[in-house]
Amino acid sequence: MTTYLEHANITVPDIDAAIRFLKQVDPSFFVRHDGQSEGNYRWAHIGNDRFYIALEEPHSSDGTLQTVRTYQDYGVNHLGWVSDDFEATVERLESRGYKKGQPTPPHPWRKRAYFFDDAGLEWEILGYLSDQPDKRNLYE
């Protein structure tokens, strides 16, 4: 049996800004769909033919919005993207002015960097230095 994550669904304040950020993470990503729901809110899917991020505008019935505090409230803290070219991905995000998050300690078999998009959502970029699972998944 093969299991993989097909998509994640995230509510964002600005779909266009989220799309711009995700295209910097992976320039091969494309918008699979961009439309309006029956409830009259915008949603879009960006990714590739196998995986995508579903982005939705907030659609609160009473018009109030709440921001989830990363690592303090229930919810997603970040999503991690594995890059075949870690340095190029980090450089692309930095050159576009995306704010870097928490520093990461050195690891012998992986590199990590955290970035915040324009909405303040955190994303992790990973680069693995080995194909061996016992090295990639080493916890020290």
Secondary structure as a PSIPRED ss2 file (coil, helix, strand):
# PSIPRED VFORMAT (PSIPRED V4.0)

   1 M C   1.000  0.000  0.000
   2 T C   1.000  0.000  0.000
   3 T C   1.000  0.000  0.000
   4 Y C   1.000  0.000  0.000
   5 L C   1.000  0.000  0.000
   6 E C   1.000  0.000  0.000
   7 H E   0.000  0.000  1.000
   8 A E   0.000  0.000  1.000
   9 N E   0.000  0.000  1.000
  10 I E   0.000  0.000  1.000
  11 T E   0.000  0.000  1.000
  12 V C   1.000  0.000  0.000
  13 P C   1.000  0.000  0.000
  14 D C   1.000  0.000  0.000
  15 I H   0.000  1.000  0.000
  16 D H   0.000  1.000  0.000
  17 A H   0.000  1.000  0.000
  18 A H   0.000  1.000  0.000
  19 I H   0.000  1.000  0.000
  20 R H   0.000  1.000  0.000
  21 F H   0.000  1.000  0.000
  22 L H   0.000  1.000  0.000
  23 K H   0.000  1.000  0.000
  24 Q H   0.000  1.000  0.000
  25 V H   0.000  1.000  0.000
  26 D C   1.000  0.000  0.000
  27 P C   1.000  0.000  0.000
  28 S C   1.000  0.000  0.000
  29 F C   1.000  0.000  0.000
  30 F E   0.000  0.000  1.000
  31 V E   0.000  0.000  1.000
  32 R E   0.000  0.000  1.000
  33 H E   0.000  0.000  1.000
  34 D E   0.000  0.000  1.000
  35 G E   0.000  0.000  1.000
  36 Q E   0.000  0.000  1.000
  37 S C   1.000  0.000  0.000
  38 E C   1.000  0.000  0.000
  39 G C   1.000  0.000  0.000
  40 N C   1.000  0.000  0.000
  41 Y C   1.000  0.000  0.000
  42 R E   0.000  0.000  1.000
  43 W E   0.000  0.000  1.000
  44 A E   0.000  0.000  1.000
  45 H E   0.000  0.000  1.000
  46 I E   0.000  0.000  1.000
  47 G E   0.000  0.000  1.000
  48 N C   1.000  0.000  0.000
  49 D C   1.000  0.000  0.000
  50 R C   1.000  0.000  0.000
  51 F C   1.000  0.000  0.000
  52 Y E   0.000  0.000  1.000
  53 I E   0.000  0.000  1.000
  54 A E   0.000  0.000  1.000
  55 L E   0.000  0.000  1.000
  56 E E   0.000  0.000  1.000
  57 E C   1.000  0.000  0.000
  58 P C   1.000  0.000  0.000
  59 H C   1.000  0.000  0.000
  60 S C   1.000  0.000  0.000
  61 S C   1.000  0.000  0.000
  62 D C   1.000  0.000  0.000
  63 G C   1.000  0.000  0.000
  64 T C   1.000  0.000  0.000
  65 L C   1.000  0.000  0.000
  66 Q C   1.000  0.000  0.000
  67 T C   1.000  0.000  0.000
  68 V C   1.000  0.000  0.000
  69 R C   1.000  0.000  0.000
  70 T C   1.000  0.000  0.000
  71 Y C   1.000  0.000  0.000
  72 Q C   1.000  0.000  0.000
  73 D C   1.000  0.000  0.000
  74 Y C   1.000  0.000  0.000
  75 G C   1.000  0.000  0.000
  76 V C   1.000  0.000  0.000
  77 N C   1.000  0.000  0.000
  78 H E   0.000  0.000  1.000
  79 L E   0.000  0.000  1.000
  80 G E   0.000  0.000  1.000
  81 W E   0.000  0.000  1.000
  82 V E   0.000  0.000  1.000
  83 S C   1.000  0.000  0.000
  84 D C   1.000  0.000  0.000
  85 D C   1.000  0.000  0.000
  86 F H   0.000  1.000  0.000
  87 E H   0.000  1.000  0.000
  88 A H   0.000  1.000  0.000
  89 T H   0.000  1.000  0.000
  90 V H   0.000  1.000  0.000
  91 E H   0.000  1.000  0.000
  92 R H   0.000  1.000  0.000
  93 L H   0.000  1.000  0.000
  94 E H   0.000  1.000  0.000
  95 S H   0.000  1.000  0.000
  96 R C   1.000  0.000  0.000
  97 G C   1.000  0.000  0.000
  98 Y C   1.000  0.000  0.000
  99 K E   0.000  0.000  1.000
 100 K E   0.000  0.000  1.000
 101 G C   1.000  0.000  0.000
 102 Q C   1.000  0.000  0.000
 103 P C   1.000  0.000  0.000
 104 T C   1.000  0.000  0.000
 105 P C   1.000  0.000  0.000
 106 P C   1.000  0.000  0.000
 107 H C   1.000  0.000  0.000
 108 P C   1.000  0.000  0.000
 109 W C   1.000  0.000  0.000
 110 R E   0.000  0.000  1.000
 111 K E   0.000  0.000  1.000
 112 R E   0.000  0.000  1.000
 113 A E   0.000  0.000  1.000
 114 Y E   0.000  0.000  1.000
 115 F E   0.000  0.000  1.000
 116 F E   0.000  0.000  1.000
 117 D C   1.000  0.000  0.000
 118 D C   1.000  0.000  0.000
 119 A C   1.000  0.000  0.000
 120 G C   1.000  0.000  0.000
 121 L C   1.000  0.000  0.000
 122 E E   0.000  0.000  1.000
 123 W E   0.000  0.000  1.000
 124 E E   0.000  0.000  1.000
 125 I E   0.000  0.000  1.000
 126 L E   0.000  0.000  1.000
 127 G E   0.000  0.000  1.000
 128 Y E   0.000  0.000  1.000
 129 L C   1.000  0.000  0.000
 130 S C   1.000  0.000  0.000
 131 D C   1.000  0.000  0.000
 132 Q C   1.000  0.000  0.000
 133 P H   0.000  1.000  0.000
 134 D H   0.000  1.000  0.000
 135 K H   0.000  1.000  0.000
 136 R H   0.000  1.000  0.000
 137 N C   1.000  0.000  0.000
 138 L C   1.000  0.000  0.000
 139 Y C   1.000  0.000  0.000
 140 E C   1.000  0.000  0.000
